[in-house]
Amino acid sequence: MERKNFYFKMIVLSLLGALVIVGGFPQEGSAQKKFWKIGTAGSGGTFYYLGSGIANVVTKYVKEVKLTPEATGGGIENLRRMYQKNLELALITPSDMNVVLKDGTGKPDRICFLSGAHDSVLHLVARKDTGYKTAKDFYHKGVKVGIGEPGSAVQTVNIAGLKVFGLTVKDVEAHPISQAECAEAIKDKVIEGYMGGSGVPLAAVSNVTQSIDAVILPFTEDEIKRFQVDFPYFYGFTIPAKVYRGQDKPVFTAGYPSLLMVRADLETDLVAKVLKAIYEHPDEIGQVHPAGKDIYIRSAFKGADYTYSLGFRFHPGAIKHLKEQKKWDTKYE
């Protein structure tokens, strides 16, 4: 009897073990969760926080995808890594596309446009004790300026800002460091100022203005037009008063669209679900950074004309979702 009980127990344990094995490993043909990454930028910039908000929403509402934010050098690096299939999604600016097209490190055959995003806004911030009142005051030979890290959109716009005033990197004391590092360098008096670019409020600028007396310097309409010679997608933008400590008046500066890009080889239906989740939950993205509230279906075509002029097309998944919502514009076909 004891032997029979022993064999019975062994059979039961064997069956339980088989069930554990079957349940513990994916079976052939079962749905696999996709582990995707979204390229952002360095800490201190809006992309860094916005990418985290987008990742949270996608992971929460698209059951097939776990999206993880990845800190990078910025949009240029994001496009290059996307082209190499090391990222699935990325936040970029229009100038980043020009760079990778020129050097061949990112092409439209592997990268698609997913959506327009928030307004990126230039913030030329300087120590108040420098006495600078305008952008024209700031930009002069020998100025100690942070220009953003190599491979970032921040560096691209800083070099453009120098050009607007007839300067090059060789004419100034340029510090090629990230936005977060620029903030610390201003506080430590290593540099006099820097021009950051991203959504309002910009974390690195908030860091500076909360720590020391600082000013955000305005541009003129004519100076914005000079930006547009090389960057036709720039436009005038006014930072409202009291966004930052000590900023009692509105500041006129330049804005430009941020863009959300996606790998061309990703599944149409899955990309459509990802975009749907983003568009339907801007308030949740906005809890991480206020700029997230600007990413909804009305921002779909922000920056699309310029993107298309460079050969980048909407991903079929984006087209699918926009058609389902009766928002597709046939001029982009």
PyMOL commands that set and color helices and strands:
alter all, ss='L'
color gray80, all
select helices_A, chain A and resi 2-24+46-61+75-83+94-103+128-130+135-138+153-164+169-171+179-187+203-211+221-230+268-280+282-286+290-294+297-299+304-309+316-324+330-332
alter helices_A, ss='H'
color red, helices_A
select strands_A, chain A and resi 34-39+65-70+89-92+111-127+144-146+173-175+193-198+214-216+235-239+251-263
alter strands_A, ss='S'
color yellow, strands_A
deselect
rebuild
show_as cartoon
